[in-house]
């Protein structure tokens, strides 16, 4: 009798459809702790996601490869997964149609999904659920340290959303590099020690090429489908981690080989080294193959276990990027959207130079950063902020165009992290929500942090003239052009005092040079 009762209960159990998006590949999620016969998961490679903006070919391949592996692993664990490849004739190619199709085919009586990390998808799923005639429920992705509203709660009633305040709260709350009521080492932030120029030494160790399997079938499907992509791909040197196992291997090698010098040289740039001491873990984290908590705690433990080889400034510099900036940017995104995506505080309207899509420019710093981005789909945070972002801001490019470029060209660029970094920190289009001042510089900073100027066609010491570095005239012209918006900014006071000391003839020459660059940046 008990056996019959058990079978009957299984038969009448409500069947549930669960949706998994391409950046929700968290193998540790509680959903997967138990295999349930009444649950079917659905995943799909959709034109909806490939076509809303042009993406780097490596980004599309990396996501599809990671998704396919994740689905296979869940199936191997006993879960039921319906997976639609890009070219499957039964693939609806849009999220609403996918869900409706699966609900009908599987006879599901409820729908569940993980909270998306993009406002666009969040709204789409909310609208979809309102149209469904069955119960629908959302769940946390169980990935981040914080909830969507944690930053808003932390800063409630405060005028400025200063990251350092948020970062210190996170260190205390989670006990990271924090013992006996004080920060480890006695100082919260070692950023001042993280600005060394790399001059060829120390040597940069090699790390394991993460992925070796043939990704040719995925690439051919993308090409045959006519998807518009940007950039290049070499499948023999595909360096994106697409499984949790690969991410953990990369993390272990980072700690052992790169962490001893990461903090010192995290802002450095060099023509001979594209990666320097960076971990290359951002894609794996942003599609949730590995959690920020695992990464942070692994680095912290390695630091404590190797006091003779790892200085606190190395570990803190890395952890700050994840526990601080990464969680902070996500909080900004959810606090300020959707208005944040429309911000244009400086009223910039110029088009993005064509060389951002080709790398063909005489300015060596831009050539290096853009060519690397096109070839490898990778550039670290200073290349993004102080080279490509700096030039776009100084030439007063429309932030919409800058957003689209950054969102498309980097595999780790998912809107929740890309938008506040680009529109906020890089372009100051949010009017100072993220950054307390615009991140702009003349040639001096680029020369200080790189060797780009040594082989450039332009002279970083010259401000005007044919061979003068374009960044110099653009810098002073920008300050002059935006003085109404920026003059009252207390962190810009010194620069505006210097601007006011320049005589008219010098400023006229700088503005003339800048106007020529802005009018035709592809000629430089």
ROBA-647723 format. One record per residue (C-alpha): chain; x, y, z; residue in three letters. Coordinates in pm, 1 decimal. Layout:
REM ROBA-647723
- chain  east  north  up  resn
- A  X  Y  Z  Ala
...
//
This chain:
REM ROBA-647723
- chain  east  north  up  resn
- A  0.0  0.0  0.0  Unk
- A  283.2  241.6  87.9  Unk
- A  453.4  162.1  -242.4  Unk
- A  135.1  244.1  -437.5  Unk
- A  95.9  570.0  -244.6  Unk
- A  454.5  674.4  -328.7  Unk
- A  403.2  605.5  -699.9  Unk
- A  77.6  804.5  -696.4  Unk
- A  246.4  1104.2  -534.2  Unk
- A  517.4  1101.7  -799.7  Unk
- A  254.3  1084.2  -1070.3  Unk
- A  58.5  1386.0  -949.3  Unk
- A  359.7  1604.3  -858.4  Unk
- A  349.4  1947.0  -1020.7  Unk
- A  601.3  1957.5  -1304.8  Unk
- A  824.5  2266.4  -1311.9  Unk
- A  1018.7  2431.4  -1591.5  Unk
- A  1338.5  2606.3  -1483.1  Unk
- A  1517.7  2852.4  -1710.6  Unk
- A  1896.8  2892.4  -1711.4  Unk
- A  2056.0  3186.1  -1894.0  Unk
- A  2404.5  3185.0  -2043.0  Unk
- A  2559.0  3377.1  -1753.1  Unk
- A  2393.1  3161.9  -1484.8  Unk
- A  2627.1  2862.3  -1498.1  Unk
- A  2663.9  2816.8  -1123.4  Unk
- A  2726.8  2447.0  -1050.8  Unk
- A  2701.0  2510.3  -674.8  Unk
- A  2346.0  2647.8  -691.4  Unk
- A  2101.9  2483.5  -453.5  Unk
- A  1883.3  2386.5  -749.1  Unk
- A  2137.1  2120.7  -838.6  Unk
- A  2180.8  1971.6  -492.0  Unk
- A  1889.1  1735.3  -554.5  Unk
- A  1786.5  1553.5  -871.3  Unk
- A  1412.6  1593.1  -915.8  Unk
- A  1201.7  1401.3  -1162.7  Unk
- A  941.1  1677.8  -1166.0  Unk
- A  1185.6  1945.9  -1287.6  Unk
- A  1311.2  2009.5  -1640.2  Unk
- A  1574.8  2272.0  -1715.6  Unk
- A  1590.9  2464.7  -2041.5  Unk
- A  1890.3  2638.2  -2196.6  Unk
- A  1923.1  2790.0  -2542.4  Unk
- A  2166.8  2973.7  -2766.3  Unk
- A  1941.1  3249.7  -2895.0  Unk
- A  1965.3  3505.0  -3172.7  Unk
- A  1793.5  3740.4  -2929.7  Unk
- A  2120.6  3745.8  -2734.6  Unk
- A  2367.0  3742.4  -3023.5  Unk
- A  2197.5  4016.4  -3223.7  Unk
- A  2106.2  4297.6  -2982.4  Unk
- A  2464.3  4427.0  -3018.1  Unk
- A  2763.8  4312.3  -3225.3  Unk
- A  2977.6  4087.3  -3004.2  Unk
- A  3335.3  3967.6  -3034.3  Unk
- A  3347.9  3626.0  -3199.8  Unk
- A  3545.6  3493.2  -2902.4  Unk
- A  3273.2  3612.6  -2667.1  Unk
- A  3001.9  3423.2  -2854.2  Unk
- A  3212.6  3106.5  -2883.1  Unk
- A  3308.3  3122.1  -2513.8  Unk
- A  2948.6  3156.5  -2396.4  Unk
- A  2816.3  2879.3  -2618.3  Unk
- A  3101.9  2645.2  -2523.4  Unk
- A  3052.7  2714.2  -2151.1  Unk
- A  2676.4  2665.0  -2179.0  Unk
- A  2711.1  2333.5  -2361.0  Unk
- A  2959.0  2199.1  -2109.4  Unk
- A  2740.3  2309.6  -1821.0  Unk
- A  2436.4  2136.7  -1969.7  Unk
- A  2630.7  1814.2  -2028.0  Unk
- A  2758.7  1817.2  -1669.5  Unk
- A  2409.7  1862.3  -1527.0  Unk
- A  2276.6  1581.5  -1746.5  Unk
- A  2562.1  1358.9  -1628.6  Unk
- A  2455.2  1437.3  -1269.9  Unk
- A  2105.2  1307.9  -1347.0  Unk
- A  1917.4  1632.9  -1412.1  Unk
- A  1686.8  1662.8  -1710.2  Unk
- A  1801.3  1942.6  -1941.4  Unk
- A  1648.7  2051.8  -2272.1  Unk
- A  1919.7  2233.3  -2466.2  Unk
- A  1876.9  2417.4  -2795.8  Unk
- A  2186.7  2482.5  -3004.0  Unk
- A  2194.9  2789.9  -3224.2  Unk
- A  2115.4  2606.9  -3548.9  Unk
- A  1848.2  2374.3  -3411.5  Unk
- A  1542.3  2426.1  -3637.7  Unk
- A  1320.6  2392.3  -3328.7  Unk
- A  1500.7  2677.5  -3149.2  Unk
- A  1254.2  2971.9  -3111.4  Unk
- A  1550.9  3215.7  -3080.9  Unk
- A  1367.5  3444.9  -2835.2  Unk
- A  1320.1  3405.4  -2462.7  Unk
- A  939.1  3438.5  -2442.2  Unk
- A  882.1  3192.9  -2726.7  Unk
- A  1133.5  2949.3  -2579.7  Unk
- A  959.2  2941.9  -2242.6  Unk
- A  610.3  2912.3  -2390.7  Unk
- A  720.8  2633.6  -2623.1  Unk
- A  880.3  2436.4  -2339.4  Unk
- A  585.3  2481.9  -2104.6  Unk
- A  357.5  2339.0  -2368.7  Unk
- A  577.9  2050.0  -2475.3  Unk
- A  665.3  1943.0  -2121.1  Unk
- A  321.7  2000.4  -1972.0  Unk
- A  471.9  2207.5  -1690.2  Unk
- A  242.6  2363.1  -1432.8  Unk
- A  489.1  2614.3  -1287.8  Unk
- A  780.7  2824.4  -1412.5  Unk
- A  1094.8  2923.9  -1221.6  Unk
- A  1396.6  3130.6  -1318.1  Unk
- A  1709.6  3278.2  -1164.6  Unk
- A  1716.8  3657.0  -1131.2  Unk
- A  1891.8  3795.8  -1440.3  Unk
- A  2185.5  4030.7  -1403.1  Unk
- A  2072.7  4253.9  -1688.6  Unk
- A  1783.8  4496.4  -1653.6  Unk
- A  1673.4  4419.0  -2010.1  Unk
- A  1627.0  4049.6  -1932.5  Unk
- A  1480.7  4120.4  -1590.8  Unk
- A  1204.0  4327.4  -1748.1  Unk
- A  1148.8  4074.2  -2024.7  Unk
- A  1100.7  3791.0  -1776.7  Unk
- A  870.5  3995.4  -1554.2  Unk
- A  651.8  4073.3  -1854.5  Unk
- A  655.7  3709.7  -1960.2  Unk
- A  550.8  3589.7  -1615.5  Unk
- A  257.0  3831.6  -1613.5  Unk
- A  134.1  3672.0  -1935.9  Unk
- A  159.6  3316.6  -1807.5  Unk
- A  -144.3  3144.2  -1661.6  Unk
- A  63.0  2930.2  -1424.6  Unk
- A  257.1  3015.3  -1107.5  Unk
- A  597.4  3175.8  -1170.6  Unk
- A  876.3  3239.5  -924.1  Unk
- A  1227.7  3385.4  -931.5  Unk
- A  1529.8  3281.1  -724.6  Unk
- A  1863.6  3435.6  -640.5  Unk
- A  2159.8  3314.9  -845.4  Unk
- A  2349.6  3247.3  -519.4  Unk
- A  2663.5  3392.6  -673.4  Unk
- A  2734.6  3740.4  -538.3  Unk
- A  2825.9  3839.9  -185.3  Unk
- A  2545.1  4095.5  -190.1  Unk
- A  2182.2  4119.8  -292.4  Unk
- A  2075.7  4364.6  -560.2  Unk
- A  1971.0  4629.5  -306.9  Unk
- A  2257.3  4591.8  -56.9  Unk
- A  2446.1  4896.1  -182.8  Unk
- A  2134.9  5114.9  -179.1  Unk
- A  2068.0  5010.7  180.4  Unk
- A  2430.1  5077.2  282.3  Unk
- A  2423.7  5430.0  138.3  Unk
- A  2068.5  5520.2  237.0  Unk
- A  2050.8  5886.1  330.2  Unk
- A  2402.7  5961.5  205.3  Unk
- A  2482.9  6201.5  -77.6  Unk
- A  2790.8  6023.5  -213.4  Unk
- A  2826.4  5653.9  -294.3  Unk
- A  3197.6  5625.2  -218.4  Unk
- A  3333.1  5280.4  -302.0  Unk
- A  3590.2  5281.8  -21.7  Unk
- A  3315.7  5301.7  239.8  Unk
- A  3134.1  5007.8  79.8  Unk
- A  3458.0  4810.3  48.3  Unk
- A  3547.8  4851.7  415.3  Unk
- A  3198.2  4741.9  515.1  Unk
- A  3240.5  4429.9  301.0  Unk
- A  3580.0  4351.1  452.8  Unk
- A  3436.9  4374.9  804.8  Unk
- A  3115.7  4188.5  730.3  Unk
- A  3286.1  3892.9  565.9  Unk
- A  3606.5  3896.5  766.8  Unk
- A  3828.5  3924.1  459.7  Unk
- A  4183.3  4044.2  535.3  Unk
- A  4035.0  4157.9  864.8  Unk
- A  4133.0  4023.3  1206.7  Unk
- A  4094.9  4135.9  1566.1  Unk
- A  3886.6  4437.1  1465.0  Unk
- A  4140.7  4579.8  1221.6  Unk
- A  4244.1  4537.9  858.2  Unk
- A  4527.7  4293.1  806.5  Unk
- A  4853.4  4481.4  776.6  Unk
- A  4707.2  4786.3  949.0  Unk
- A  4588.9  4960.1  629.8  Unk
- A  4265.6  4921.9  436.0  Unk
- A  4389.0  5007.5  90.5  Unk
- A  4730.8  4962.6  -72.9  Unk
- A  4639.8  5129.7  -401.2  Unk
- A  4935.0  5369.4  -370.0  Unk
- A  5167.7  5068.3  -390.7  Unk
- A  4989.0  4922.8  -694.0  Unk
- A  5118.1  5163.3  -957.4  Unk
- A  5457.6  5035.5  -1067.5  Unk
- A  5571.6  5041.9  -1429.7  Unk
- A  5684.2  4703.0  -1559.6  Unk
- A  6021.9  4732.3  -1733.3  Unk
- A  6085.6  4373.0  -1835.5  Unk
- A  6131.2  4223.9  -1491.8  Unk
- A  6030.8  4040.9  -1283.6  Unk
- A  5974.1  3765.4  -1538.2  Unk
- A  5612.5  3677.1  -1607.6  Unk
- A  5550.7  3302.7  -1565.8  Unk
- A  5338.8  3112.1  -1815.3  Unk
- A  5005.0  2967.1  -1708.4  Unk
- A  4824.9  2666.5  -1847.6  Unk
- A  4629.3  2711.8  -2170.3  Unk
- A  4286.0  2647.6  -2019.0  Unk
- A  4092.0  2487.7  -2300.4  Unk
- A  4208.1  2229.8  -2551.3  Unk
- A  3899.3  2072.0  -2707.9  Unk
- A  3790.4  2140.6  -3065.6  Unk
- A  3555.5  2437.5  -3073.5  Unk
- A  3535.5  2431.1  -3452.5  Unk
- A  3175.1  2305.0  -3465.0  Unk
- A  3054.4  2598.6  -3253.2  Unk
- A  3246.6  2847.7  -3464.7  Unk
- A  3106.1  2702.2  -3787.6  Unk
- A  2748.9  2722.3  -3655.7  Unk
- A  2798.0  3089.0  -3569.3  Unk
- A  2948.1  3167.0  -3909.4  Unk
- A  2687.2  2969.0  -4103.4  Unk
- A  2407.8  3145.3  -3915.0  Unk
- A  2527.5  3481.8  -4042.3  Unk
- A  2565.8  3633.1  -3697.6  Unk
- A  2742.0  3968.3  -3710.5  Unk
- A  3052.1  3956.1  -3492.7  Unk
- A  3365.7  4162.7  -3441.6  Unk
- A  3727.9  4071.2  -3376.8  Unk
- A  3932.1  3763.4  -3456.7  Unk
- A  3961.2  3409.1  -3324.0  Unk
- A  4237.6  3148.1  -3322.6  Unk
- A  4096.9  2821.8  -3194.8  Unk
- A  4447.7  2688.8  -3135.6  Unk
- A  4504.3  2963.6  -2880.2  Unk
- A  4162.0  2999.2  -2723.3  Unk
- A  4232.5  3114.8  -2369.1  Unk
- A  3887.9  3150.4  -2211.1  Unk
- A  3792.7  2914.9  -1929.4  Unk
- A  3464.4  2741.6  -2004.6  Unk
- A  3434.4  2495.8  -1713.7  Unk
- A  3454.5  2526.4  -1337.9  Unk
- A  3744.9  2282.7  -1332.6  Unk
- A  3942.8  2504.2  -1571.6  Unk
- A  3861.3  2813.2  -1365.3  Unk
- A  3988.5  2647.8  -1048.3  Unk
- A  4309.2  2541.5  -1222.9  Unk
- A  4360.0  2898.2  -1344.2  Unk
- A  4295.0  3034.2  -994.4  Unk
- A  4549.2  2798.7  -839.0  Unk
- A  4811.9  2893.6  -1096.2  Unk
- A  4738.1  3262.5  -1045.6  Unk
- A  4803.6  3231.4  -672.9  Unk
- A  5124.0  3036.4  -721.3  Unk
- A  5276.3  3217.6  -1018.7  Unk
- A  5122.1  3563.4  -1063.8  Unk
- A  4989.7  3684.3  -727.8  Unk
- A  5340.1  3760.1  -586.9  Unk
- A  5355.6  4060.9  -823.5  Unk
- A  4992.8  4128.3  -915.4  Unk
- A  4937.7  4429.0  -690.1  Unk
- A  5260.4  4603.0  -787.3  Unk
- A  5194.6  4585.6  -1161.2  Unk
- A  4817.0  4570.1  -1192.0  Unk
- A  4807.4  4911.3  -1361.6  Unk
- A  5112.8  4856.3  -1583.9  Unk
- A  5099.3  4825.7  -1963.5  Unk
- A  5364.4  4693.4  -2201.8  Unk
- A  5393.4  4620.0  -2572.9  Unk
- A  5557.5  4279.3  -2512.6  Unk
- A  5315.8  4146.7  -2251.4  Unk
- A  4940.5  4145.9  -2295.2  Unk
- A  4844.0  3981.7  -1966.8  Unk
- A  5125.7  4072.9  -1727.4  Unk
- A  5020.7  3937.9  -1384.2  Unk
- A  4641.8  3943.7  -1433.3  Unk
- A  4436.0  3635.3  -1349.6  Unk
- A  4209.5  3620.6  -1658.7  Unk
- A  3928.8  3490.1  -1433.8  Unk
- A  3671.4  3759.0  -1512.8  Unk
- A  3479.6  3564.9  -1778.7  Unk
- A  3453.9  3254.8  -1560.2  Unk
- A  3328.6  3465.2  -1269.4  Unk
- A  3084.6  3669.1  -1474.2  Unk
- A  2912.0  3362.7  -1617.3  Unk
- A  2923.2  3217.5  -1263.4  Unk
- A  3140.1  2911.0  -1327.0  Unk
- A  3333.9  3009.5  -1016.9  Unk
- A  3208.8  3224.8  -730.6  Unk
- A  3368.5  3547.1  -608.5  Unk
- A  3369.2  3399.7  -259.8  Unk
- A  3578.3  3102.3  -372.3  Unk
- A  3820.0  3328.4  -559.0  Unk
- A  3858.5  3576.6  -272.5  Unk
- A  3894.5  3313.4  -1.6  Unk
- A  4144.8  3114.4  -208.2  Unk
- A  4362.8  3421.9  -258.4  Unk
- A  4330.2  3524.3  105.9  Unk
- A  4425.7  3175.8  227.5  Unk
- A  4720.6  3160.4  -9.4  Unk
- A  4843.9  3495.8  121.4  Unk
- A  4820.7  3384.6  485.3  Unk
- A  4999.0  3057.5  403.4  Unk
- A  5283.1  3225.6  211.0  Unk
- A  5387.0  3532.3  413.3  Unk
- A  5742.6  3515.9  277.6  Unk
- A  5643.4  3542.4  -88.9  Unk
- A  5312.7  3733.0  -89.4  Unk
- A  5298.3  4086.7  45.9  Unk
- A  4965.8  4217.5  177.6  Unk
- A  4959.1  4479.3  -101.3  Unk
- A  4945.9  4204.8  -365.9  Unk
- A  4654.0  4019.1  -207.7  Unk
- A  4461.7  4333.2  -109.3  Unk
- A  4500.2  4481.5  -457.4  Unk
- A  4340.3  4174.9  -611.1  Unk
- A  4068.1  4123.7  -351.0  Unk
- A  3965.8  4490.2  -374.2  Unk
- A  3877.7  4442.1  -740.7  Unk
- A  3632.7  4162.2  -654.9  Unk
- A  3501.5  4221.6  -304.3  Unk
- A  3504.1  4597.2  -358.3  Unk
- A  3462.7  4714.1  -716.1  Unk
- A  3276.2  4414.4  -858.5  Unk
- A  3007.3  4408.6  -588.9  Unk
- A  2996.0  4789.6  -578.7  Unk
- A  2937.5  4820.4  -953.7  Unk
- A  2657.3  4565.9  -941.5  Unk
- A  2492.7  4761.2  -661.0  Unk
- A  2521.2  5086.3  -857.3  Unk
- A  2365.5  4918.9  -1160.2  Unk
- A  2056.1  4796.4  -979.3  Unk
- A  2018.5  5113.8  -774.5  Unk
- A  2030.1  5347.9  -1072.4  Unk
- A  1872.4  5155.3  -1361.9  Unk
- A  1702.7  5218.2  -1599.2  Unk
- A  1783.6  5591.5  -1600.4  Unk
- A  2154.7  5514.1  -1565.9  Unk
- A  2173.3  5380.5  -1921.8  Unk
- A  2055.1  5717.7  -2056.3  Unk
- A  2293.5  5939.7  -1860.7  Unk
- A  2498.5  6190.0  -2058.9  Unk
- A  2602.8  6450.2  -1802.7  Unk
- A  2870.8  6604.3  -2025.1  Unk
- A  2640.3  6609.9  -2330.4  Unk
- A  2893.6  6433.4  -2552.5  Unk
- A  2767.0  6352.4  -2902.2  Unk
- A  3063.9  6271.0  -3127.4  Unk
- A  3086.5  5936.9  -3312.5  Unk
- A  3329.4  5665.7  -3205.1  Unk
- A  3641.9  5675.8  -3424.9  Unk
- A  3648.7  5403.7  -3690.0  Unk
- A  3986.2  5279.6  -3566.0  Unk
- A  3816.2  5134.3  -3257.3  Unk
- A  3699.2  4859.2  -3494.2  Unk
- A  4031.0  4815.4  -3678.0  Unk
- A  4317.4  4927.4  -3453.8  Unk
- A  4456.3  5131.5  -3743.5  Unk
- A  4592.5  5445.6  -3579.5  Unk
- A  4934.5  5606.7  -3540.5  Unk
- A  4877.0  5654.3  -3166.4  Unk
- A  5065.9  5354.7  -3030.5  Unk
- A  4883.5  5325.0  -2699.0  Unk
- A  4548.8  5305.1  -2875.7  Unk
- A  4686.2  5075.4  -3143.8  Unk
- A  4818.6  4836.2  -2879.6  Unk
- A  4505.3  4832.5  -2662.6  Unk
- A  4257.5  4809.4  -2950.5  Unk
- A  4453.4  4554.4  -3156.4  Unk
- A  4490.4  4338.6  -2846.7  Unk
- A  4115.6  4368.4  -2784.6  Unk
- A  4031.7  4270.7  -3142.1  Unk
- A  4277.7  3981.2  -3153.5  Unk
- A  4242.6  3845.6  -2798.9  Unk
- A  3912.3  3995.0  -2675.7  Unk
- A  4112.0  4105.9  -2372.0  Unk
- A  4244.6  4424.9  -2218.0  Unk
- A  4291.7  4489.7  -1849.5  Unk
- A  4121.3  4764.1  -1653.1  Unk
- A  4380.1  5039.0  -1709.4  Unk
- A  4391.8  4979.7  -2083.9  Unk
- A  4013.8  5010.3  -2085.0  Unk
- A  3996.0  5311.7  -1851.8  Unk
- A  4303.2  5519.6  -1931.9  Unk
- A  4366.0  5437.6  -2299.1  Unk
- A  4049.7  5356.8  -2495.1  Unk
- A  3812.3  5514.4  -2242.5  Unk
- A  4030.0  5820.4  -2188.0  Unk
- A  4052.7  5895.2  -2560.2  Unk
- A  3678.4  5848.9  -2610.6  Unk
- A  3603.0  6090.6  -2327.9  Unk
- A  3857.7  6350.6  -2439.0  Unk
- A  3717.6  6343.5  -2792.9  Unk
- A  3367.8  6374.0  -2642.6  Unk
- A  3219.8  6057.7  -2793.6  Unk
- A  2852.6  5979.9  -2734.2  Unk
- A  2844.1  5740.0  -2435.0  Unk
- A  2590.1  5522.5  -2618.3  Unk
- A  2856.0  5440.3  -2878.4  Unk
- A  3120.1  5379.4  -2611.3  Unk
- A  2884.1  5148.5  -2422.9  Unk
- A  2814.8  4939.8  -2730.3  Unk
- A  3184.3  4897.0  -2807.1  Unk
- A  3278.8  4783.8  -2456.7  Unk
- A  2974.3  4559.4  -2424.3  Unk
- A  3054.2  4385.3  -2750.1  Unk
- A  3428.2  4348.5  -2749.4  Unk
- A  3500.1  4180.1  -2414.7  Unk
- A  3369.0  3836.1  -2309.1  Unk
- A  3347.0  3950.0  -1945.7  Unk
- A  3133.4  4250.5  -2041.1  Unk
- A  2785.0  4174.7  -1913.1  Unk
- A  2579.8  4491.8  -1874.8  Unk
- A  2561.8  4495.0  -1493.5  Unk
- A  2938.8  4536.7  -1475.3  Unk
- A  3009.0  4698.6  -1812.0  Unk
- A  2762.2  4985.8  -1789.8  Unk
- A  2868.7  5143.7  -1457.7  Unk
- A  3234.8  5093.3  -1546.9  Unk
- A  3197.6  5247.6  -1892.2  Unk
- A  2925.6  5507.7  -1858.8  Unk
- A  3013.6  5592.1  -1501.7  Unk
- A  3379.4  5549.4  -1419.7  Unk
- A  3518.7  5584.6  -1772.3  Unk
- A  3292.6  5842.9  -1938.4  Unk
- A  3159.1  6037.0  -1635.8  Unk
- A  2820.4  6028.0  -1807.9  Unk
- A  2653.0  5967.7  -1470.7  Unk
- A  2772.2  6304.4  -1340.4  Unk
- A  2978.0  6158.0  -1058.9  Unk
- A  2774.2  5871.6  -912.2  Unk
- A  3065.1  5627.6  -951.4  Unk
- A  3372.0  5848.2  -989.0  Unk
- A  3428.2  6167.3  -796.0  Unk
- A  3595.8  6319.3  -1102.8  Unk
- A  3649.1  6229.4  -1470.1  Unk
- A  3930.3  5979.3  -1528.7  Unk
- A  4125.0  6174.5  -1789.4  Unk
- A  4493.6  6225.9  -1847.2  Unk
- A  4742.3  6372.2  -2087.8  Unk
- A  5037.2  6173.4  -2223.0  Unk
- A  5217.7  6189.7  -1887.2  Unk
- A  5015.0  5912.4  -1724.0  Unk
- A  5042.9  5682.7  -2026.0  Unk
- A  5419.9  5729.6  -2035.9  Unk
- A  5443.5  5670.9  -1661.5  Unk
- A  5256.1  5340.0  -1668.9  Unk
- A  5368.1  5191.6  -2002.2  Unk
- A  5632.6  5176.9  -2270.2  Unk
- A  5383.4  5271.9  -2540.2  Unk
- A  5526.2  5620.8  -2590.6  Unk
- A  5877.3  5488.4  -2665.6  Unk
- A  5779.6  5361.4  -3011.5  Unk
- A  5497.4  5601.2  -3090.3  Unk
- A  5484.0  5833.9  -3389.2  Unk
- A  5395.3  6118.3  -3151.5  Unk
- A  5603.0  6294.4  -2888.9  Unk
- A  5452.4  6289.9  -2537.3  Unk
- A  5650.2  6604.0  -2443.2  Unk
- A  5492.9  6819.4  -2713.3  Unk
- A  5151.1  6977.3  -2672.5  Unk
- A  5107.5  7130.8  -3015.9  Unk
- A  5251.6  7071.1  -3358.6  Unk
- A  5219.7  6781.0  -3601.1  Unk
- A  5413.6  6532.0  -3389.2  Unk
- A  5262.0  6632.8  -3053.4  Unk
- A  5081.1  6356.3  -2867.8  Unk
- A  4708.7  6406.7  -2931.6  Unk
- A  4627.3  6334.0  -2567.1  Unk
- A  4795.5  6658.1  -2457.0  Unk
- A  4588.7  6903.7  -2659.8  Unk
- A  4275.4  6697.6  -2607.1  Unk
- A  4324.4  6706.0  -2230.3  Unk
- A  4339.0  7085.6  -2201.2  Unk
- A  4067.3  7134.1  -2460.1  Unk
- A  3838.6  6900.5  -2264.2  Unk
- A  3891.8  7094.9  -1942.4  Unk
- A  3809.0  7416.8  -2123.5  Unk
- A  3507.6  7273.4  -2307.2  Unk
- A  3354.3  7120.4  -1993.5  Unk
- A  3438.5  7391.0  -1741.0  Unk
- A  3073.8  7478.7  -1676.6  Unk
- A  3002.2  7121.1  -1565.9  Unk
- A  3331.7  7054.4  -1387.7  Unk
- A  3477.8  7376.0  -1250.8  Unk
- A  3293.6  7341.7  -918.1  Unk
- A  3419.4  6985.3  -867.1  Unk
- A  3657.7  7006.8  -567.8  Unk
- A  3884.8  6737.4  -712.0  Unk
- A  3927.7  6938.5  -1033.4  Unk
- A  4026.9  7261.4  -865.0  Unk
- A  4401.3  7233.6  -919.3  Unk
- A  4364.2  7155.6  -1290.4  Unk
- A  4131.5  7450.4  -1344.1  Unk
- A  4373.9  7680.7  -1167.0  Unk
- A  4644.2  7562.6  -1407.3  Unk
- A  4407.2  7610.6  -1699.8  Unk
- A  4338.1  7968.8  -1598.7  Unk
- A  4712.3  8044.9  -1593.7  Unk
- A  4757.9  7951.4  -1959.0  Unk
- A  4780.2  8251.2  -2190.0  Unk
- A  4535.4  8295.3  -2472.5  Unk
- A  4778.2  8214.5  -2752.8  Unk
- A  4872.9  7882.1  -2593.2  Unk
- A  4508.8  7787.4  -2538.4  Unk
- A  4418.2  7887.1  -2892.5  Unk
- A  4690.0  7657.7  -3025.7  Unk
- A  4580.4  7369.9  -2800.5  Unk
- A  4215.9  7411.6  -2897.5  Unk
- A  4300.9  7430.9  -3266.8  Unk
- A  4504.1  7109.0  -3241.9  Unk
- A  4227.0  6937.1  -3044.8  Unk
- A  3959.6  7049.5  -3290.8  Unk
- A  4152.9  6890.7  -3577.9  Unk
- A  4182.8  6563.2  -3387.0  Unk
- A  3816.1  6554.4  -3288.3  Unk
- A  3705.7  6640.0  -3643.3  Unk
- A  3906.5  6354.6  -3795.8  Unk
- A  4050.3  6119.4  -3530.1  Unk
- A  4115.5  5846.7  -3785.8  Unk
- A  4381.2  6063.7  -3949.2  Unk
- A  4597.4  6044.9  -3636.6  Unk
//
